[in-house]
Amino acid sequence: MKKNNLKSYLPYLKHICGMKIDDFRAYGISYTTGDNRKFFFMDNEADILAVAHLDTVQRKNFCKYDSKTKRILSPVLDDRLGAFIILEYLLRDLDYDVLLTVDEEECISTARHFNLGKKYKWMFSFDHRGNNVELLQYDSPEMRALLAKHNFQTDSGSYSDLYELEHLGCKGFNFGVGYHNQHSLDAYANIDDVYNNVEKFRKFYEANKNTHFVHKAKYPLYPGCAKSNAITIVLDD
C-alpha cells in the first residue's frame, strides 16, 4: 500500500468518526452484557484479536484534513482513528478478529465481558497517543525487546480496553497511532505519523502472526456473560 493512499482512505475515517454507536452493527454481531451494555464482534476465524472503543469524550464532532500542516483534525480521534485503522485500513490485508467496545473512557470497558471461548495468540489496539506502545500489565523485558526490534519504544499508560482482556491468556499491545491532545476539541494526528506507525505495525504483525505470546493474568478478572443480538432468519422450504 503506497504512502499517499492513506489520504484516499480519509473519507472512510470521516464516516467512522460520524457514526453512532449502534451503527457499528454493520461491522459485527452486537452483544449485550449482563449489565445491559454493548460490544460488537467480527469473527473472521482468526487467532489474533484487534480491539477499539467507540465511545468518545467530546460530543462535538467533525473530521477534516489540513493539507498545509498534514494534520487530521477531529475531537473524536480517541478512539475512532483506531477503529478506522482496524476496520478499514488494515483489515483488507491482515487476518484478525475485531472487538468493538464502549465505556472505555469511563474505565469500565465492555471488553471485560468478551468471553466467547476463542483463543488468541496476541491482541492489539491503536488507542495510544503519539508514536510509542503501551503495554500495561503485559509489560516484560521480553516484550520491550521484541518491540525495540521493530523500532517501537514503550510508554506508560493507565487504562485501555486491553486492560480488561487478561482472561484471554495472551499479551496485548496498545500501539500509538500518532494523535495528540486527545479528549480535547484540538485533537489532531499527523498523517505521516499515522502512516509510519501503522506500517511498522504491519511488519510487526507479519513477523509475529504465528507466535503465541502467553500471558498469565495478574489480577482476578471474571468476565461476565454476554448475549448475542444477532437476528436469526428462518427460510421456509
C-alpha positions as CSV (number, residue, x, y, z in Angstrom):
1,M,0.0,0.0,0.0
2,K,1.6,3.3,-1.1
3,K,2.0,6.1,1.3
4,N,-0.2,8.6,-0.5
5,N,-3.0,6.1,-0.5
6,L,-3.7,6.9,3.2
7,K,-5.3,10.2,2.0
8,S,-7.7,8.3,-0.2
9,Y,-8.9,6.5,2.9
10,L,-9.8,9.7,4.7
11,P,-13.5,9.6,3.6
12,Y,-13.8,6.3,5.5
13,L,-12.3,7.9,8.6
14,K,-14.7,10.8,8.3
15,H,-17.6,8.3,8.1
16,I,-16.4,6.3,11.1
17,C,-16.0,9.5,13.1
18,G,-19.6,10.4,12.4
19,M,-21.2,7.1,13.1
20,K,-23.5,6.5,16.1
21,I,-22.5,3.5,18.2
22,D,-25.5,1.4,17.1
23,D,-24.4,1.9,13.5
24,F,-21.4,-0.3,14.1
25,R,-23.7,-3.4,13.8
26,A,-22.6,-3.1,10.2
27,Y,-19.1,-4.3,11.3
28,G,-20.1,-7.2,13.5
29,I,-22.6,-9.0,15.7
30,S,-23.9,-7.0,18.6
31,Y,-23.8,-8.4,22.1
32,T,-25.5,-7.2,25.3
33,T,-23.6,-7.7,28.5
34,G,-25.2,-8.7,31.8
35,D,-25.3,-5.1,32.9
36,N,-27.1,-4.1,29.7
37,R,-24.2,-2.6,27.8
38,K,-22.8,-3.5,24.4
39,F,-19.9,-4.7,22.4
40,F,-19.6,-5.7,18.7
41,F,-17.6,-8.7,17.5
42,M,-16.5,-9.6,14.0
43,D,-15.4,-13.2,13.8
44,N,-13.0,-13.7,10.9
45,E,-11.9,-17.1,12.2
46,A,-8.6,-15.6,13.1
47,D,-6.3,-16.2,16.1
48,I,-5.2,-12.5,16.6
49,L,-7.6,-10.0,18.1
50,A,-7.9,-6.3,17.2
51,V,-9.7,-4.0,19.7
52,A,-11.1,-0.5,19.5
53,H,-13.5,1.5,21.6
54,L,-16.4,3.5,20.1
55,D,-17.2,5.9,23.0
56,T,-15.6,9.3,22.9
57,V,-15.2,12.2,25.4
58,Q,-16.1,15.0,23.1
59,R,-19.7,15.3,21.8
60,K,-18.8,17.9,19.2
61,N,-17.9,16.0,16.1
62,F,-16.1,16.8,12.9
63,C,-13.2,15.3,10.9
64,K,-11.2,17.2,8.3
65,Y,-7.7,17.2,6.8
66,D,-5.4,20.3,6.8
67,S,-3.1,19.8,3.8
68,K,-0.8,22.6,4.9
69,T,0.0,21.1,8.3
70,K,-0.7,17.5,7.1
71,R,-2.9,17.0,10.1
72,I,-6.1,15.1,10.6
73,L,-8.3,17.2,12.8
74,S,-11.1,15.7,14.9
75,P,-12.1,15.8,18.6
76,V,-13.0,12.0,18.5
77,L,-9.7,10.6,17.2
78,D,-9.6,8.7,20.5
79,D,-10.6,6.1,19.5
80,R,-12.3,6.5,16.2
81,L,-9.0,6.7,14.5
82,G,-8.1,3.4,15.9
83,A,-11.4,1.9,14.8
84,F,-10.8,3.2,11.3
85,I,-7.3,1.6,11.2
86,I,-8.5,-1.8,12.2
87,L,-11.9,-1.7,10.3
88,E,-10.9,-0.1,7.0
89,Y,-7.2,0.4,6.6
90,L,-5.6,-2.9,7.7
91,L,-8.4,-5.5,7.6
92,R,-8.1,-5.7,3.8
93,D,-4.6,-7.1,4.1
94,L,-4.2,-8.7,7.5
95,D,-6.1,-11.5,9.3
96,Y,-7.6,-10.8,12.7
97,D,-10.9,-10.8,14.6
98,V,-12.4,-7.4,15.7
99,L,-13.8,-6.4,19.1
100,L,-15.5,-3.0,19.3
101,T,-16.3,-1.8,22.9
102,V,-18.0,1.0,24.7
103,D,-17.3,2.8,28.1
104,E,-13.6,2.6,27.8
105,E,-13.4,6.3,28.6
106,E,-15.1,5.7,31.9
107,C,-12.6,2.9,32.7
108,I,-15.4,0.2,32.6
109,S,-14.9,-1.1,29.1
110,T,-17.3,-3.8,28.0
111,A,-14.2,-5.7,26.8
112,R,-14.3,-7.3,30.2
113,H,-17.4,-9.2,29.1
114,F,-15.9,-10.6,25.9
115,N,-15.7,-14.3,26.7
116,L,-16.8,-16.2,23.7
117,G,-14.5,-19.2,24.1
118,K,-12.0,-18.2,21.4
119,K,-8.2,-18.5,21.9
120,Y,-5.8,-15.8,20.6
121,K,-2.1,-15.7,20.1
122,W,-2.0,-12.0,20.9
123,M,-4.1,-8.9,20.7
124,F,-3.6,-5.3,19.8
125,S,-5.3,-1.8,19.6
126,F,-4.4,1.6,18.2
127,D,-5.5,3.7,21.2
128,H,-2.4,5.4,22.4
129,R,-1.2,9.0,22.0
130,G,2.0,9.7,20.0
131,N,4.2,7.0,18.5
132,N,5.0,4.6,21.3
133,V,3.4,1.4,22.5
134,E,1.6,1.0,25.8
135,L,2.0,-2.4,27.5
136,L,0.1,-2.1,30.7
137,Q,0.2,-5.3,32.7
138,Y,1.6,-7.2,29.7
139,D,4.9,-5.4,30.2
140,S,8.1,-7.5,30.4
141,P,11.7,-7.2,29.3
142,E,11.0,-9.7,26.6
143,M,8.1,-7.7,25.2
144,R,10.1,-4.5,25.3
145,A,13.0,-6.2,23.5
146,L,10.6,-7.5,20.9
147,L,9.1,-4.1,20.2
148,A,12.5,-2.5,20.1
149,K,13.5,-5.0,17.4
150,H,10.7,-3.4,15.3
151,N,11.7,0.1,16.1
152,F,9.0,0.8,18.7
153,Q,9.6,2.4,22.1
154,T,7.3,1.6,25.0
155,D,5.4,4.1,27.0
156,S,3.4,4.3,30.2
157,G,-0.4,4.3,30.4
158,S,-3.1,3.7,32.9
159,Y,-6.1,2.1,31.1
160,S,-7.4,0.8,27.8
161,D,-9.6,-2.0,26.5
162,L,-6.7,-4.4,26.7
163,Y,-6.6,-3.9,30.5
164,E,-9.8,-5.9,30.7
165,L,-8.8,-8.8,28.5
166,E,-6.3,-10.6,30.6
167,H,-8.6,-13.6,30.8
168,L,-7.8,-14.4,27.1
169,G,-4.3,-15.6,28.2
170,C,-2.3,-13.7,25.7
171,K,-0.2,-10.5,25.6
172,G,-1.7,-7.2,24.4
173,F,-0.1,-4.3,22.6
174,N,-1.6,-0.8,22.5
175,F,0.1,1.0,19.6
176,G,0.4,4.7,19.3
177,V,-1.4,6.0,16.3
178,G,0.0,9.5,16.1
179,Y,-2.7,11.5,17.8
180,H,-2.2,14.4,20.2
181,N,-4.4,16.5,22.5
182,Q,-6.8,13.6,22.9
183,H,-10.0,14.3,24.7
184,S,-9.9,18.0,23.5
185,L,-11.5,19.9,20.7
186,D,-8.0,20.5,19.4
187,A,-7.1,16.8,18.9
188,Y,-5.1,16.1,15.8
189,A,-2.9,13.4,14.2
190,N,-0.1,14.0,11.7
191,I,-0.9,11.8,8.7
192,D,2.8,10.8,8.2
193,D,2.9,9.6,11.9
194,V,-0.2,7.6,11.4
195,Y,1.1,6.0,8.2
196,N,4.6,5.3,9.7
197,N,3.3,3.8,12.9
198,V,0.7,1.6,11.1
199,E,3.3,0.4,8.5
200,K,5.7,-0.5,11.3
201,F,2.9,-2.5,12.9
202,R,2.3,-4.3,9.6
203,K,5.9,-5.6,9.8
204,F,5.4,-6.5,13.4
205,Y,2.3,-8.4,12.5
206,E,3.9,-10.3,9.7
207,A,6.9,-11.3,11.8
208,N,4.8,-12.5,14.8
209,K,1.5,-13.6,13.4
210,N,2.3,-17.3,14.2
211,T,3.6,-16.7,17.7
212,H,1.6,-17.2,20.8
213,F,2.6,-14.6,23.4
214,V,1.4,-16.4,26.6
215,H,0.2,-14.2,29.5
216,K,-0.7,-15.3,33.0
217,A,-3.3,-12.9,34.5
218,K,-2.0,-10.8,37.3
219,Y,-5.5,-9.7,38.5
220,P,-8.6,-11.8,39.4
221,L,-10.8,-10.9,36.5
222,Y,-14.1,-12.7,36.0
223,P,-15.6,-11.7,32.7
224,G,-19.4,-11.5,32.7
225,C,-21.6,-13.2,30.2
226,A,-22.9,-11.6,27.1
227,K,-26.0,-12.3,24.9
228,S,-25.9,-12.1,21.2
229,N,-28.3,-9.8,19.5
230,A,-27.9,-11.4,16.1
231,I,-31.1,-11.8,14.1
232,T,-31.8,-15.4,13.0
233,I,-33.8,-15.6,9.8
234,V,-35.6,-18.9,9.1
235,L,-36.4,-19.6,5.5
236,D,-39.3,-21.8,4.6
237,D,-38.8,-24.7,2.3
